[in-house]
């Protein structure tokens, strides 16, 4: 018997959802372990990149007093888009995949097509241009975190 395209698509979607659910369940079972590792990576980046912030070369995330980071991601901010572009290239040459954070909605294709920007863009684009996300995932080895950090500390074109 031949499956119709619709039935086949539904079967594939169901299998994909089951696969996703299995992955998510495995992550939930290791939630504390995963979160502890991400927090350790976040803390390492923060502590070891602080000298760059102290020199005024980068900005690190600001965590309000009485709060703690959830270690969802780690980002830093550089001076401007040109600096970020050069730093991304440098990190890529070093074998480290860093990414920029996001494109502001008002300048994204859907935002341009369907959105309306109200007022002046005093901060959004400028801050977006400055953001650089560092690798942050559960199975990232701490030796790799040290290497990534060392690359950032050795970079001399901030």
N, C-alpha and C positions, 0 to 999 in steps of 0.2 A: 504494500500500500504506500502511496506517495503522500507525503505531508504537503499540505498547502503552504504557501509562503507565509500566510498569517499564523498558522499553527506552528510552523517552524520558528518564526520570529518570537512567538509567545514562549515556546519551549526554551529557546536560547536565553530569552530575558529571565525566565524562571531559574534556569541554571546559573546565570550570572548573579542573580539576587541571592541564591543559596551560597554561591562561592563568596560573595561579599559578606554575607551573614557569618559564614565560617571564619573568615579573616577577622571580622569585628569581634566575634565571640572569643577567638584566641587572644586578641588584644585586650579584651575586658578581663580575661583570666590573668593576664600579666600587667594589669593597669598600674599597680604600685611600682613594679619593677621598671616599666617603661617611663613612667613619670619621674621616678628618681633619677634615671639615666639622663633624661632630657634636662632636668633641673641641674644636674652636675655639669652638663655641657654648657648650659646657659651661664652658670656661675663662673666656670672657667673662662669663657669668652669675656665676661664682664670684668672679672678681676685682672686678667692679663692684658686687656685692651684699654684699661683705665688710664695708663700713662699717656696714650695717644689723646685721650680726652683732656687730661690735665695740661697737655701742651696746646690745646685748642685746635687740634687737627681733625678730630671727629667728635660727634655727639653720640652718646650711648643711650639706651632706653631709660626713661625716667619712671621709677616705681615710687608712687606716693608713700609717705610714711605710714606705717601700720599695715601696709599691703605687701604682697610678695608676687613675683612674676609666676605666671603659670607655665612658662617655658614652651609655649606653643611655637614660638619662633624666636630667632635672635636677629636683630637688625642693628645697623649703625647708620649714621648720617654723615655724609661728607659735605664739602663746601658747596658743590654745584654739580650740574649734569656732566660737564666736561671732566671733572675729577672722578665722578662715578664711572663714566665710560672708560677712562684710562685704568681705573682700579679693577673693573670687571675684566678688562683685557689682560692685565698683569696676572690676576688670579687664575684666569683660564690658562695662560702660559705656564703657570705653576701646577696645573692639573687640578685646580679647585673650581668647582662650579658654584659661583655665587649668582644670585639673580636680583633684578630690581623688584621692588615690592608690588606695585600695581600701577595701572594707568588710571588717572582720575576719570570718574564716570563721565564728566562733561566733555572729555576729549576722546573717549573710547568711541568706536564706530556706532554702537547702539545709542550712546549718549548724544552724539552728533546728529544722529538721524531722528531720535524721538524726544530728546531732552531739551530743556530750556535752562540756561544758566542765568541765575538772577544775581545781580550785584557784580562786584569786582572780584577777580581771582587773586586775592592778596597772598594766600598761603598754600592752597592745595597743590598747584602744579610745582611750585618751588620745593615744597617738602617732598613731594613724590620724586622729583628729580634727584634729591639728595639720598634717598633710601637705598640701602644695599642689604639684602638678606644673606646671612651666612648659612652654610649647611647645618641642618639640625634634624637628625632622625635617630631613632632608637638604636640601630646597629652601627652607628658611627663610632669607630674606635677612638678612644681618648688620644692615642698617638696621632691620629689624623686631626683631631681638634687642636692638639699642640702644633702640628705642622701648619694648619690653616692660620692659627694665631701668629706663629712666627713669620709667615709670609706677610701678614698685615703689618706686623711690627717692623719688618725690614723694608717695606715699601717707603719710598722717599719723595713721592710727588703729591702729597696731600695739599 
